[in-house]
Structure formats: structure tokens, C-alpha cells
Amino acid sequence: MNSRKDLLTIRALSDEDIRTILDSASAMKELLTKSVKKVPVLKGKSVLTLFYEPSTRTHSSFEVAAKRLSADVTSFTVSQSSVVKGESVHDTIDTLQAMKMDYIIVRHKNSGIPAVIARHTRASVVNAGDGAHAHPSQAFLDAFTIREKYGSIAGRRVVIVGDILHSRVARSTSLILKRLGAEVAYLGPGSLVPLERHTGIPRFTHFDDAFSWRPDVIYLLRVQNERMDSPFFPNAREYHRVYGVTEERLKRISDLDLAIMHPGPVNRGVELCDLAMEYRNCLVNKQVENGVAARMSILYHLTPHTRQV
């Protein structure tokens, strides 16, 4: 893998980059099974988590990943910082630059902010989700989970279900899967699924059509009410009936032996019924587990330009 300072999008990576990160994620996961789960790969390096949006899984996963690599980790709590007093992103960057961080993990509600930070700091910047634009580390853990389940991603079919319009996960995960040889389709309300001519990805509006496509994986997205200025469907109950994994739909998924995935947090009774979380091929908890290994691999393969003298 070529020396790379930042991870901002999947699109910016070569096929070699993608495969290298996935391959080393397997080694990182094996490390996590050992009695001593830390390696001194990033010993002496500093990692800052800079989250302008709430996060549990991604934030804690990156923090654990960095600590497993022996880095020093600092969390920048935006709600308790000068940002709430009106400090600009550029002023925050100047402050961070003065701290001489080696890695900055950024989540922001506005698309492009991690790229702005990357241009103005010598630290390696990882995009942990920016608006509806990209979420590359989620894409890696999703791809890793599918490869672990099936042995290979090439030739597999994945239906991504739900709010495609507002989903950075859908954009990044569909891209990495296609790059690795999978077929991807979208399913959801017409108001939330872009047309195929805009995405190059076929779309379904009914689950029966998606089942007829013979997928291997049903990937449910969280309904992101916080990104919707107006209602895109009548109510949560109706959404669950038409686009969620109901108990009846789960029986069909089980008969077809399909896998279920979800980036979390799950809205129970909206995207998934309670029984779906106990289904034998539900990979949601496996995604969380694999998130640490995938993010360890990402940090390992980035090259921070900050060098302490």
C-alpha cells in the first residue's frame, strides 16, 4: 500500500489500498483474541477524536482501536469546547495543530469538513462520517464482515434498504462492495431512493422484487429523522410494515438463509423486529466487533506527517 496521509473517502483509495486494509484487519482481529491485546505499533503517537455529532459505536470503536495499538487518545468534547461559543472550524484547526496531534478522527454534520481539516493540518485525518457524504471506516467494517461470512465478496449480492438519500453509509458501503466485485441494489420508498440513472445502482420499491433478485445480504439502514426537514413516509409503523424486517418477512429471510446487517443504532420496530436481532444470520453484533479490527487496520496503514523532534 502506498504511503497515505488521510482516509476521507473510499473513492480516493486504490483497489490495492482497499485489499491491503481488509487483509490486515484479519490479522488485527486475530490479535484481539490473544491474552495480550495491545501491540506497540503506535506507541508514542497521539490520536484525537473530534466528534461534532453524537456517536457511540464509531467513537468508542476508534478509541479502542487506537488504544489497542498503544496510542495516546484524547477526546475533544465539542459540547464543552469553544465551538459552542462560536469558534470557527479553522480556529479549532489552529488549536489542534498547536497540540501536535498525529491522528485526528473527525465526524461532522457538514459534508467536506474532514477534508478541510486534512488540508490545514499535518496530522493524518480520518473521516468518521461527514453529513450525507461518506463514512469510509463503516464501509471497511461492512466489507470485512461480509468477507468473513462468505469467504469472498466477489459475486455476492447485497440489498441496502431504507433511507439511501440521507445515508453516508449507503454511499460508502455500496462503493466499496462494488469495487470488490459484489452486486448492490437499493430498496426503499421512492422519495428516499435516488434513481438508477443518478447512482448506477438498480432500485426496488417492494421487498418481493428484492427477494426475486436473490440477494445474499439484506442491509437495513437507520431511518435518519434528524436529517429530514419534512416527513418522507406516513409513520414508523407503516415504514416497518413495508420496508422493515417484520416477523413475517424474517421467516422468508430465514428460509432463504440470507444475512442481515445494520450499521446501528437499530430502531427496533422500525427497521428490525426484535426477533431479527436473535436471528442466526444477524451480523449486527459482528459488525460492531469487526469495527475495532477494521479501524486498527486503518490507523496502522496511515502515515501521519507530524514528527516530534
VMD Tcl script that draws the C-alpha trace (Angstrom):
set ca {
  {0.00 0.00 0.00}
  {1.32 3.41 -0.93}
  {2.02 5.90 1.82}
  {-1.24 7.73 2.55}
  {-1.78 10.56 4.94}
  {-5.59 10.62 5.25}
  {-8.70 8.47 4.81}
  {-11.51 10.72 3.63}
  {-13.46 8.63 1.08}
  {-13.46 5.16 -0.43}
  {-13.30 6.73 -3.88}
  {-9.84 8.15 -3.15}
  {-8.40 4.68 -2.47}
  {-6.88 2.28 -4.99}
  {-8.05 -1.33 -5.20}
  {-4.71 -2.29 -3.65}
  {-5.32 0.08 -0.73}
  {-8.73 -1.46 -0.08}
  {-7.49 -5.05 -0.16}
  {-4.45 -4.27 1.98}
  {-6.55 -2.68 4.73}
  {-9.02 -5.58 4.66}
  {-6.26 -8.18 4.77}
  {-4.56 -6.60 7.77}
  {-7.93 -6.24 9.52}
  {-7.97 -10.05 9.67}
  {-4.60 -10.01 11.44}
  {-5.82 -7.30 13.81}
  {-8.89 -9.34 14.70}
  {-6.73 -12.36 15.44}
  {-4.67 -10.15 17.75}
  {-7.84 -9.29 19.70}
  {-8.25 -12.97 20.60}
  {-4.88 -13.06 22.37}
  {-4.45 -12.63 26.11}
  {-2.34 -9.52 25.45}
  {-4.45 -7.44 23.09}
  {-2.06 -4.49 22.62}
  {0.80 -4.00 20.18}
  {3.25 -1.07 20.26}
  {2.61 -0.07 16.63}
  {1.51 3.49 17.51}
  {3.37 3.82 20.80}
  {4.26 7.48 21.30}
  {1.63 8.64 18.78}
  {-1.33 10.80 19.74}
  {-4.88 10.31 18.47}
  {-7.61 12.92 18.85}
  {-11.30 12.10 18.39}
  {-13.15 15.20 17.20}
  {-16.89 14.49 17.03}
  {-19.28 17.33 16.24}
  {-22.16 14.84 16.12}
  {-23.22 12.25 18.72}
  {-21.75 8.78 18.27}
  {-21.44 5.65 20.37}
  {-20.22 2.88 18.07}
  {-17.83 4.78 15.82}
  {-16.36 6.93 18.58}
  {-15.78 4.09 21.04}
  {-14.55 1.78 18.26}
  {-11.86 4.22 17.12}
  {-10.86 4.88 20.73}
  {-10.48 1.16 21.48}
  {-8.65 0.62 18.17}
  {-6.13 3.37 18.92}
  {-5.51 2.10 22.45}
  {-5.01 -1.47 21.18}
  {-2.22 -0.02 19.00}
  {-0.75 1.69 22.11}
  {-1.54 5.27 21.02}
  {-2.38 8.04 23.45}
  {-6.03 9.03 22.93}
  {-7.70 12.36 23.66}
  {-11.42 13.04 23.14}
  {-12.39 16.57 22.13}
  {-15.87 17.12 23.56}
  {-17.45 19.72 21.30}
  {-20.31 20.45 23.72}
  {-17.72 21.54 26.31}
  {-15.41 23.40 23.91}
  {-15.17 26.90 22.47}
  {-17.11 25.69 19.43}
  {-20.32 26.32 21.34}
  {-19.11 29.92 21.82}
  {-18.82 30.41 18.08}
  {-15.25 29.29 17.39}
  {-14.81 28.55 13.67}
  {-13.54 25.26 12.28}
  {-10.36 27.00 11.11}
  {-9.68 28.36 14.61}
  {-10.28 24.90 16.04}
  {-7.80 23.50 13.48}
  {-5.17 26.04 14.58}
  {-5.69 24.92 18.17}
  {-5.37 21.26 17.23}
  {-2.29 21.94 15.13}
  {-0.64 23.54 18.15}
  {-1.31 20.33 20.09}
  {0.82 18.40 17.53}
  {-1.60 15.51 17.17}
  {-0.59 12.62 14.90}
  {-4.12 11.46 14.03}
  {-7.44 13.30 14.09}
  {-10.69 11.31 13.80}
  {-13.45 13.68 12.64}
  {-17.23 13.45 12.48}
  {-19.21 16.48 11.35}
  {-22.77 17.18 10.20}
  {-21.50 19.09 7.17}
  {-20.02 17.31 4.17}
  {-16.40 18.14 3.42}
  {-15.27 19.32 6.86}
  {-12.81 16.41 7.38}
  {-11.22 17.28 4.01}
  {-10.88 20.92 5.08}
  {-9.18 19.87 8.30}
  {-6.89 17.49 6.39}
  {-5.71 20.32 4.12}
  {-4.80 22.51 7.07}
  {-3.08 20.09 9.41}
  {-0.05 17.82 9.19}
  {-1.86 15.12 11.16}
  {-3.47 12.13 9.47}
  {-7.22 12.79 9.28}
  {-9.82 10.02 9.23}
  {-13.35 10.85 8.15}
  {-15.66 9.24 10.71}
  {-18.74 10.48 8.87}
  {-19.47 13.84 7.24}
  {-23.07 14.76 6.55}
  {-24.62 12.50 3.93}
  {-21.30 12.32 2.07}
  {-19.05 9.48 3.27}
  {-18.28 7.04 6.09}
  {-15.25 5.05 4.88}
  {-14.44 3.18 8.10}
  {-18.03 1.84 8.21}
  {-17.58 0.65 4.63}
  {-14.44 -1.25 5.61}
  {-16.04 -2.99 8.58}
  {-19.06 -3.90 6.44}
  {-16.88 -5.35 3.69}
  {-14.77 -7.18 6.26}
  {-17.89 -8.67 7.86}
  {-19.27 -9.91 4.53}
  {-15.89 -11.36 3.51}
  {-15.62 -13.12 6.88}
  {-19.13 -14.56 6.49}
  {-18.80 -15.79 2.90}
  {-15.06 -16.07 2.33}
  {-15.23 -13.69 -0.63}
  {-17.15 -10.56 -1.58}
  {-16.96 -11.00 -5.35}
  {-20.21 -12.32 -6.79}
  {-22.27 -11.66 -3.66}
  {-25.48 -9.64 -3.87}
  {-26.37 -7.04 -1.25}
  {-29.65 -5.13 -0.98}
  {-29.33 -1.90 1.00}
  {-32.73 -0.97 2.41}
  {-34.12 2.35 3.59}
  {-33.11 5.97 3.60}
  {-30.49 5.99 0.83}
  {-30.95 9.71 0.22}
  {-29.52 10.81 3.56}
  {-27.13 7.90 4.11}
  {-23.36 8.30 4.04}
  {-23.20 4.59 4.94}
  {-25.09 3.61 1.77}
  {-22.76 5.67 -0.39}
  {-19.50 4.37 1.08}
  {-20.55 0.75 1.60}
  {-22.12 0.33 -1.83}
  {-18.97 1.77 -3.42}
  {-16.50 -0.50 -1.60}
  {-18.65 -3.58 -2.27}
  {-18.87 -2.82 -5.98}
  {-15.11 -2.21 -6.11}
  {-14.64 -5.68 -4.60}
  {-16.89 -7.37 -7.14}
  {-20.25 -7.52 -5.36}
  {-23.58 -6.54 -6.88}
  {-25.54 -3.91 -4.96}
  {-29.18 -2.83 -5.19}
  {-31.24 -0.29 -3.26}
  {-34.70 -0.79 -1.77}
  {-36.88 1.85 -0.17}
  {-39.57 4.49 -0.62}
  {-39.30 6.31 -3.93}
  {-38.80 9.57 -2.03}
  {-35.71 8.17 -0.27}
  {-34.02 6.21 -3.06}
  {-32.27 8.07 -5.90}
  {-32.96 6.87 -9.44}
  {-30.61 4.33 -11.01}
  {-29.56 6.83 -13.68}
  {-28.09 9.00 -10.89}
  {-26.35 6.21 -8.95}
  {-25.73 3.39 -11.40}
  {-27.35 1.09 -8.83}
  {-30.69 -0.64 -9.52}
  {-33.51 0.16 -7.14}
  {-36.52 -1.73 -5.91}
  {-39.62 -0.33 -4.23}
  {-41.01 -3.65 -2.99}
  {-39.38 -6.37 -0.88}
  {-40.81 -9.11 -3.14}
  {-38.83 -7.70 -6.07}
  {-35.69 -7.60 -3.93}
  {-36.17 -11.24 -2.87}
  {-36.62 -12.23 -6.52}
  {-33.19 -10.69 -7.21}
  {-31.77 -13.47 -4.97}
  {-29.56 -11.44 -2.62}
  {-27.15 -12.83 -0.04}
  {-27.40 -9.93 2.40}
  {-30.21 -7.60 3.48}
  {-28.57 -4.43 4.83}
  {-31.02 -2.24 6.76}
  {-30.25 1.45 7.23}
  {-31.32 3.53 10.20}
  {-34.13 5.95 9.42}
  {-32.43 9.33 9.97}
  {-35.26 11.54 11.15}
  {-32.76 14.18 12.25}
  {-31.74 14.77 8.59}
  {-35.30 15.06 7.28}
  {-36.79 18.54 7.02}
  {-40.21 17.06 6.25}
  {-41.81 13.58 6.53}
  {-40.88 11.12 3.76}
  {-43.34 8.41 4.86}
  {-46.58 8.37 6.92}
  {-45.24 6.95 10.22}
  {-42.83 4.45 11.74}
  {-45.41 1.65 11.87}
  {-46.17 1.96 8.17}
  {-42.46 2.11 7.32}
  {-41.86 -1.09 9.30}
  {-44.74 -2.84 7.56}
  {-43.50 -2.01 4.06}
  {-39.70 -1.69 4.38}
  {-38.73 -3.22 7.70}
  {-37.87 -6.78 8.66}
  {-41.18 -7.83 10.20}
  {-41.62 -11.20 11.88}
  {-43.33 -12.49 8.74}
  {-40.55 -11.17 6.50}
  {-37.93 -12.62 8.83}
  {-39.36 -16.11 8.20}
  {-38.79 -15.64 4.48}
  {-35.28 -14.31 5.09}
  {-34.61 -17.39 7.23}
  {-35.99 -19.76 4.58}
  {-33.67 -18.14 2.01}
  {-30.77 -18.25 4.51}
  {-29.95 -14.56 3.99}
  {-27.76 -12.48 6.29}
  {-29.00 -9.31 7.99}
  {-26.79 -6.26 8.59}
  {-27.37 -2.81 10.09}
  {-24.87 -0.01 10.90}
  {-26.60 0.84 14.19}
  {-28.14 2.13 16.25}
  {-31.13 -0.05 15.42}
  {-34.60 1.45 15.68}
  {-36.46 -1.65 16.88}
  {-39.91 -1.89 15.40}
  {-38.89 0.36 12.52}
  {-36.04 -1.26 10.58}
  {-35.97 -4.55 12.51}
  {-38.35 -6.52 14.68}
  {-36.97 -7.78 17.99}
  {-36.66 -11.36 16.74}
  {-34.39 -10.23 13.90}
  {-31.66 -9.38 16.41}
  {-31.69 -13.03 17.56}
  {-31.73 -14.50 14.03}
  {-28.87 -16.93 13.37}
  {-27.56 -14.90 10.41}
  {-27.92 -11.48 12.03}
  {-24.46 -9.91 11.71}
  {-25.15 -6.64 13.58}
  {-23.08 -7.52 16.65}
  {-20.38 -8.99 14.39}
  {-20.19 -5.61 12.63}
  {-19.53 -3.90 15.95}
  {-16.84 -6.47 16.82}
  {-15.22 -6.12 13.41}
  {-15.28 -2.34 13.63}
  {-12.38 -2.35 16.08}
  {-10.22 -4.58 13.85}
  {-11.03 -2.58 10.71}
  {-10.22 0.73 12.40}
  {-6.99 -0.65 13.85}
  {-6.00 -1.55 10.31}
  {-6.91 1.92 9.01}
  {-4.80 3.66 11.64}
  {-1.94 1.24 11.05}
  {-1.83 1.97 7.33}
  {-1.99 5.76 7.52}
  {1.23 7.73 7.76}
  {0.98 10.83 9.96}
  {3.17 13.68 8.73}
  {3.63 15.08 12.20}
  {7.02 14.11 13.56}
  {8.05 15.01 17.06}
  {11.64 16.39 17.14}
}
mol new
graphics top color blue
foreach p $ca { graphics top sphere $p radius 0.5 }
foreach p [lrange $ca 0 end-1] q [lrange $ca 1 end] { graphics top cylinder $p $q radius 0.2 }
display resetview
